[in-house]
């Protein structure tokens, strides 16, 4: 790609950036928490139709996915779950095909009074856009769409097939991405514009979600010593799992990427429910937990370690020894992923990055996970993850930095042009 073509694409991103921010704001304003992603998928479908892409919009059938690698169990009403894919088909084939993918699901906002501005009323101030999902990852999804727009606005068109994919469930199971593979979508590479602070994800953890179901023996609190408190018993199990977390972090010191981090394996008791009455010793407690695994670690083997840890802790508890807790797998059963077999797309992206940022992109060893794993692990499709800078993902006052968003959109546009090839439109 010559310098003039490159500059025309960069100028087109600049010219379209205000429209890009307006579309991003509209997208962020949709409260697309788990099970409520439909309006976001409607919006993406409309945006793709307006641009003339071939749109495939379907309801996900869990039965089609449950035997595929990386499937995680679904517990909520999934009857309205959809995936939307827009396909661009070239008039001539001169480049390599590409999947561009973003997820539209967001995590709950939490107590609204702890936000400085309402989470689903996006606000731009001090060069940042605030709102739930502004960073993770609605700005990246819209940025990829406007990167394609910039190529067209520059008077060009790609010379390879492109699938623009909007998925759900990235935050809890990943079955949205899995559904695109089950549907048959493939490409020579995948690019996911998650917020990475301008770095390239080199290696990422996998995640296991599980639920502890603990029983107790209820009595009036006046006679608490004659009962068994299920909430306190759950805390006993949590302490045992914290020790398991320490063991796994020791194991992580042998990993070639994660040995550079101090504490890559994070165990988190994320939701707790229990008891029926403040003056009754609680008869039940449930704790939803998350723990990470590293690339190459067997999910099944580490599930067994979790079960063994919980069982051993129960045996050392007066009540649980005879009333063992249950463990349910409640979402992610995801392997870690290391970017491999990716020299060609990384070379194309390196040219794009250098043109926008100068130099080479830094590697990111990621203690969270992305949908890239499905493409790399299931079908050996090299899957790049790169995006803008932001903060407070899953927290209060989430934001994306707008200057970084413009730069990442430019890098995305140049990467598409370099990888897929372009000709006069």
C-alpha positions as CSV (number, residue, x, y, z in Angstrom):
1,X,0.0,0.0,0.0
2,X,1.6,3.3,-1.1
3,X,1.8,6.4,1.1
4,X,-0.9,8.3,-0.8
5,X,-3.4,5.4,-0.3
6,X,-2.5,5.2,3.4
7,X,-2.9,8.9,3.9
8,X,-6.3,9.0,2.3
9,X,-7.5,6.3,4.7
10,X,-6.1,8.1,7.7
11,X,-7.8,11.4,6.6
12,X,-11.1,9.6,6.1
13,X,-11.0,8.3,9.7
14,X,-10.5,11.9,10.9
15,X,-13.3,13.2,8.7
16,X,-15.7,10.5,10.0
17,X,-14.8,10.6,13.6
18,X,-17.6,12.9,14.9
19,X,-20.1,10.6,13.2
20,X,-18.3,7.6,14.7
21,X,-18.6,9.1,18.2
22,X,-22.3,9.8,17.7
23,X,-22.9,6.2,16.7
24,X,-20.8,4.9,19.6
25,X,-22.9,7.1,22.0
26,X,-26.1,5.6,20.6
27,X,-24.7,2.1,21.0
28,X,-23.5,2.7,24.6
29,X,-26.9,4.1,25.5
30,X,-28.5,0.7,25.1
31,X,-28.4,-1.3,28.4
32,X,-27.4,-4.6,26.8
33,X,-26.8,-6.6,29.9
34,X,-27.1,-10.4,29.8
35,X,-30.3,-11.5,28.2
36,X,-31.1,-7.9,27.0
37,X,-28.8,-7.6,24.0
38,X,-31.5,-7.7,21.4
39,X,-31.7,-3.9,20.8
40,X,-28.0,-3.7,20.3
41,X,-28.1,-6.5,17.7
42,X,-31.0,-4.7,16.0
43,X,-28.8,-1.6,15.8
44,X,-25.9,-3.4,14.4
45,X,-28.1,-5.2,11.8
46,X,-29.5,-1.8,10.7
47,X,-26.0,-0.3,10.4
48,X,-24.8,-3.2,8.3
49,X,-27.8,-3.1,6.1
50,X,-27.4,0.6,5.5
51,X,-23.9,-0.1,4.3
52,X,-25.0,-2.8,1.9
53,X,-23.5,-5.8,3.7
54,X,-25.1,-9.2,3.4
55,X,-26.7,-9.7,6.9
56,X,-27.2,-13.0,8.7
57,X,-29.2,-12.6,11.9
58,X,-30.1,-15.8,13.7
59,X,-31.3,-17.1,17.1
60,X,-28.7,-19.2,18.8
61,X,-29.6,-22.8,19.6
62,X,-27.6,-24.0,22.6
63,X,-28.1,-27.6,21.6
64,X,-26.0,-26.9,18.5
65,X,-23.1,-25.7,20.6
66,X,-23.0,-27.8,23.8
67,X,-20.6,-30.4,22.4
68,X,-18.1,-27.9,20.9
69,X,-14.8,-27.1,22.4
70,X,-15.0,-24.1,24.8
71,X,-18.8,-24.3,25.4
72,X,-19.9,-23.0,28.8
73,X,-23.3,-23.8,30.4
74,X,-26.2,-21.3,30.0
75,X,-28.4,-20.8,33.0
76,X,-30.6,-17.8,32.1
77,X,-33.4,-17.5,29.5
78,X,-31.7,-17.8,26.2
79,X,-34.7,-17.8,23.9
80,X,-34.0,-14.3,22.5
81,X,-30.2,-14.8,22.1
82,X,-29.0,-13.8,18.6
83,X,-25.8,-13.4,16.6
84,X,-25.5,-10.9,13.7
85,X,-22.9,-11.1,11.0
86,X,-22.5,-8.7,8.1
87,X,-20.5,-10.1,5.1
88,X,-18.6,-8.0,2.5
89,X,-17.9,-10.0,-0.6
90,X,-15.3,-8.5,-3.0
91,X,-15.6,-8.1,-6.7
92,X,-12.1,-9.4,-7.1
93,X,-10.0,-11.6,-4.9
94,X,-6.6,-10.2,-4.2
95,X,-6.1,-10.3,-0.4
96,X,-6.8,-12.5,2.6
97,X,-10.1,-12.9,4.3
98,X,-10.8,-11.4,7.8
99,X,-13.2,-11.7,10.7
100,X,-13.8,-8.4,12.6
101,X,-15.7,-9.1,15.8
102,X,-17.0,-7.2,18.8
103,X,-19.3,-8.2,21.6
104,X,-22.3,-6.1,22.6
105,X,-23.1,-7.6,26.0
106,X,-22.1,-5.6,29.1
107,X,-21.8,-6.4,32.8
108,X,-24.3,-4.9,35.2
109,X,-23.8,-1.3,36.2
110,X,-24.1,-1.9,40.0
111,X,-25.5,0.8,42.4
112,X,-26.3,3.8,40.2
113,X,-25.6,6.3,42.9
114,X,-21.9,5.3,42.7
115,X,-21.7,6.6,39.1
116,X,-20.8,10.2,38.5
117,X,-23.0,10.2,35.4
118,X,-25.7,7.6,34.5
119,X,-24.1,4.5,33.0
120,X,-26.5,4.3,30.0
121,X,-26.5,8.1,29.3
122,X,-23.1,8.4,27.7
123,X,-21.2,11.6,28.4
124,X,-18.1,13.1,26.7
125,X,-15.9,15.2,28.8
126,X,-12.2,15.9,29.1
127,X,-11.5,13.8,26.0
128,X,-13.2,10.7,27.3
129,X,-16.6,9.0,26.7
130,X,-18.1,7.7,29.9
131,X,-20.7,4.9,30.1
132,X,-21.1,1.2,30.7
133,X,-19.6,-0.6,27.7
134,X,-17.9,2.6,26.4
135,X,-14.6,0.9,26.9
136,X,-15.5,-2.8,27.0
137,X,-16.1,-2.9,24.1
138,X,-18.7,-0.9,22.2
139,X,-16.3,1.8,21.1
140,X,-14.1,-0.9,19.6
141,X,-17.0,-2.5,17.7
142,X,-18.2,0.8,16.2
143,X,-14.5,1.7,15.5
144,X,-14.1,-1.4,13.4
145,X,-17.2,-0.5,11.4
146,X,-16.0,3.0,10.8
147,X,-12.6,1.7,9.8
148,X,-14.4,-0.1,7.0
149,X,-16.3,3.2,6.2
150,X,-13.0,5.1,6.0
151,X,-11.7,2.7,3.4
152,X,-14.8,3.3,1.3
153,X,-14.7,7.1,1.9
154,X,-11.1,7.0,0.6
155,X,-12.4,5.7,-2.7
156,X,-11.3,2.2,-2.1
157,X,-12.8,-1.3,-1.6
158,X,-11.2,-4.4,0.0
159,X,-10.3,-7.3,-2.3
160,X,-11.1,-10.1,0.2
161,X,-14.1,-11.4,2.1
162,X,-14.8,-9.7,5.4
163,X,-17.2,-10.9,8.1
164,X,-18.2,-8.2,10.6
165,X,-19.5,-10.1,13.6
166,X,-21.5,-8.8,16.6
167,X,-21.8,-11.4,19.4
168,X,-23.2,-11.8,22.9
169,X,-22.2,-13.8,26.0
170,X,-18.5,-12.7,25.8
171,X,-18.7,-11.7,29.5
172,X,-20.0,-15.1,30.8
173,X,-19.7,-18.0,28.4
174,X,-18.4,-17.0,24.9
175,X,-21.1,-19.0,23.1
176,X,-21.9,-16.0,20.9
177,X,-18.5,-16.3,19.3
178,X,-18.8,-20.1,19.3
179,X,-22.1,-19.8,17.4
180,X,-20.4,-18.0,14.5
181,X,-18.0,-20.9,14.1
182,X,-20.8,-23.4,14.3
183,X,-22.6,-21.4,11.6
184,X,-19.6,-21.9,9.4
185,X,-17.9,-18.5,9.4
186,X,-14.1,-18.8,8.8
187,X,-11.4,-16.5,7.6
188,X,-7.6,-16.3,7.2
189,X,-7.4,-14.2,10.4
190,X,-9.5,-12.6,13.1
191,X,-9.2,-9.2,14.6
192,X,-11.0,-8.2,17.8
193,X,-10.8,-4.6,18.9
194,X,-11.0,-5.0,22.7
195,X,-9.5,-2.2,24.8
196,X,-5.9,-3.1,25.2
197,X,-4.2,0.3,25.8
198,X,-2.7,0.2,22.4
199,X,-0.9,-3.2,23.0
200,X,-1.2,-6.5,21.2
201,X,-2.5,-9.4,23.4
202,X,0.1,-12.1,23.2
203,X,-1.2,-14.5,25.8
204,X,-4.4,-14.5,27.9
205,X,-5.9,-16.6,30.6
206,X,-8.8,-18.9,30.5
207,X,-11.6,-18.8,33.0
208,X,-13.7,-21.2,35.0
209,X,-16.9,-20.2,36.7
210,X,-18.4,-22.3,39.4
211,X,-21.0,-22.1,42.2
212,X,-20.6,-23.4,45.7
213,X,-23.9,-24.6,47.2
214,X,-23.6,-25.0,50.9
215,X,-26.1,-26.3,53.4
216,X,-26.4,-25.5,57.1
217,X,-28.6,-26.4,60.1
218,X,-31.1,-23.7,61.0
219,X,-31.9,-22.9,64.6
220,X,-33.0,-19.7,66.4
221,X,-30.0,-17.5,66.8
222,X,-30.4,-17.6,70.5
223,X,-29.2,-21.2,70.3
224,X,-26.7,-20.6,67.5
225,X,-24.2,-23.0,68.9
226,X,-26.5,-25.9,68.3
227,X,-26.9,-25.2,64.6
228,X,-24.5,-24.8,61.6
229,X,-24.2,-21.5,59.8
230,X,-24.1,-22.1,56.0
231,X,-22.7,-18.6,55.3
232,X,-19.8,-19.2,57.7
233,X,-19.3,-22.7,56.2
234,X,-19.1,-21.1,52.7
235,X,-16.4,-18.8,54.0
236,X,-14.4,-21.8,55.2
237,X,-14.5,-23.1,51.6
238,X,-13.5,-19.8,50.2
239,X,-10.4,-19.7,52.4
240,X,-9.5,-23.1,51.1
241,X,-9.9,-21.9,47.5
242,X,-7.7,-18.9,48.3
243,X,-4.9,-21.4,49.1
244,X,-5.5,-23.2,45.8
245,X,-5.1,-19.8,44.1
246,X,-1.7,-19.4,45.8
247,X,-0.7,-22.9,44.5
248,X,-1.8,-22.1,41.0
249,X,0.2,-18.8,41.0
250,X,3.3,-20.7,42.0
251,X,2.6,-23.0,39.0
252,X,2.3,-19.9,36.8
253,X,5.9,-19.0,37.5
254,X,6.9,-21.7,35.0
255,X,4.9,-20.1,32.1
256,X,7.0,-18.3,29.6
257,X,4.6,-15.3,29.4
258,X,2.9,-15.2,32.7
259,X,6.1,-15.6,34.8
260,X,6.6,-11.9,34.2
261,X,3.5,-11.1,36.3
262,X,3.3,-11.1,40.0
263,X,-0.2,-12.6,40.4
264,X,-1.8,-13.7,37.1
265,X,-4.2,-16.2,38.6
266,X,-7.1,-14.4,40.3
267,X,-9.8,-16.2,42.3
268,X,-12.9,-14.1,42.9
269,X,-16.0,-14.9,45.0
270,X,-18.3,-12.6,42.9
271,X,-21.8,-13.2,44.1
272,X,-23.1,-14.5,47.5
273,X,-26.6,-15.3,48.5
274,X,-27.8,-17.0,51.6
275,X,-30.1,-17.3,54.6
276,X,-33.7,-16.4,55.1
277,X,-33.9,-14.4,58.3
278,X,-31.5,-12.3,60.3
279,X,-32.4,-14.1,63.6
280,X,-32.1,-17.6,62.1
281,X,-28.9,-19.5,61.6
282,X,-28.8,-19.7,57.8
283,X,-29.6,-23.1,56.3
284,X,-28.2,-22.3,52.8
285,X,-25.6,-20.2,51.0
286,X,-24.5,-20.0,47.4
287,X,-21.4,-18.4,46.2
288,X,-20.6,-17.8,42.5
289,X,-16.8,-17.8,41.9
290,X,-14.3,-17.2,39.1
291,X,-10.8,-18.4,38.8
292,X,-8.3,-18.2,35.9
293,X,-6.2,-20.9,34.2
294,X,-3.3,-20.4,31.9
295,X,-2.7,-21.4,28.3
296,X,-2.0,-25.1,28.0
297,X,-3.7,-25.9,31.3
298,X,-6.5,-28.4,31.0
299,X,-9.8,-27.1,32.1
300,X,-11.1,-30.6,33.0
301,X,-8.0,-31.2,35.2
302,X,-8.4,-27.9,37.0
303,X,-12.1,-28.6,37.5
304,X,-11.0,-31.7,39.3
305,X,-8.6,-29.7,41.4
306,X,-11.4,-27.4,42.4
307,X,-13.6,-30.3,43.4
308,X,-10.8,-31.9,45.4
309,X,-10.1,-28.7,47.2
310,X,-13.7,-28.2,48.2
311,X,-14.0,-31.8,49.2
312,X,-10.9,-31.7,51.4
313,X,-12.1,-28.5,53.1
314,X,-15.5,-30.0,53.7
315,X,-14.0,-33.0,55.4
316,X,-12.2,-30.6,57.8
317,X,-15.5,-29.0,58.8
318,X,-17.8,-30.3,61.6
319,X,-21.0,-30.0,59.7
320,X,-19.9,-30.2,56.0
321,X,-18.1,-33.4,56.6
322,X,-21.4,-35.2,56.8
323,X,-23.3,-32.7,54.6
324,X,-20.9,-32.1,51.7
325,X,-21.4,-29.0,49.5
326,X,-22.2,-29.1,45.8
327,X,-20.2,-27.5,43.0
328,X,-22.0,-26.4,39.9
329,X,-20.3,-25.2,36.7
330,X,-22.1,-21.9,36.1
331,X,-20.6,-20.2,33.0
332,X,-17.1,-20.0,31.5
333,X,-15.2,-23.2,31.0
334,X,-12.6,-21.5,28.9
335,X,-9.0,-22.4,28.0
336,X,-6.3,-19.8,27.9
337,X,-4.9,-18.7,24.5
338,X,-1.5,-17.8,23.2
339,X,-1.2,-16.1,19.9
340,X,0.7,-18.5,17.6
341,X,1.0,-19.1,13.8
342,X,0.4,-15.4,13.3
343,X,3.4,-14.1,11.5
344,X,1.5,-12.9,8.4
345,X,-1.3,-11.0,10.1
346,X,1.1,-9.6,12.6
347,X,3.4,-8.3,9.9
348,X,0.4,-6.6,8.2
349,X,-0.7,-5.1,11.5
350,X,2.9,-4.1,12.3
351,X,2.9,-1.9,9.2
352,X,-0.4,-0.3,10.2
353,X,0.7,0.3,13.8
354,X,3.9,1.9,12.7
355,X,2.1,4.3,10.4
356,X,-0.1,5.5,13.2
357,X,1.9,5.2,16.4
358,X,5.5,4.8,15.2
359,X,7.6,1.8,16.2
360,X,6.2,-1.6,17.1
361,X,3.3,-2.5,19.3
362,X,4.1,-3.8,22.8
363,X,2.9,-7.2,23.8
364,X,0.3,-7.6,26.5
365,X,0.0,-10.6,28.8
366,X,-3.6,-10.5,29.7
367,X,-5.1,-11.6,33.0
368,X,-8.6,-11.6,31.5
369,X,-9.9,-13.4,28.5
370,X,-11.3,-12.6,25.0
371,X,-13.2,-14.4,22.3
372,X,-9.9,-14.8,20.3
373,X,-9.4,-18.2,21.9
374,X,-12.2,-19.8,19.9
375,X,-10.6,-18.9,16.5
376,X,-7.1,-19.9,17.5
377,X,-7.8,-23.0,19.5
378,X,-10.8,-24.5,17.6
379,X,-9.7,-23.7,14.0
380,X,-6.1,-22.5,14.1
381,X,-7.2,-19.1,12.8
382,X,-4.7,-16.5,14.1
383,X,-6.6,-14.0,16.2
384,X,-5.3,-10.6,17.0
385,X,-6.6,-8.5,19.8
386,X,-5.8,-4.8,19.9
387,X,-7.7,-1.6,20.8
388,X,-8.0,1.7,22.5
389,X,-7.2,2.9,26.0
390,X,-9.7,3.2,28.7
391,X,-10.4,2.4,32.4
392,X,-12.9,1.2,34.9
393,X,-14.1,-1.8,32.9
394,X,-16.6,-3.7,35.1
395,X,-16.4,-0.8,37.6
396,X,-17.9,2.6,38.1
397,X,-17.4,5.5,35.7
398,X,-16.1,3.3,32.8
399,X,-14.6,5.4,30.0
400,X,-12.7,5.2,26.7
401,X,-10.1,7.8,25.8
402,X,-11.2,9.4,22.5
403,X,-7.7,10.2,21.1
404,X,-6.7,6.6,21.6
405,X,-9.9,5.5,20.0
406,X,-9.2,7.6,16.9
407,X,-5.7,6.1,16.7
408,X,-6.9,2.5,17.1
409,X,-9.5,3.1,14.4
410,X,-6.8,4.3,12.1
411,X,-4.6,1.3,12.8
412,X,-7.6,-1.0,12.3
413,X,-8.4,0.6,8.9
414,X,-4.8,0.4,7.7
415,X,-4.6,-3.2,8.9
416,X,-7.8,-4.1,7.0
417,X,-6.4,-2.4,3.9
418,X,-3.0,-4.1,4.2
419,X,-4.4,-7.6,5.0
420,X,-7.4,-7.7,2.7
421,X,-5.9,-5.6,0.0
422,X,-7.7,-2.7,-1.6
423,X,-8.5,-1.4,-5.1
424,X,-10.3,1.6,-6.4
425,X,-14.0,1.6,-5.4
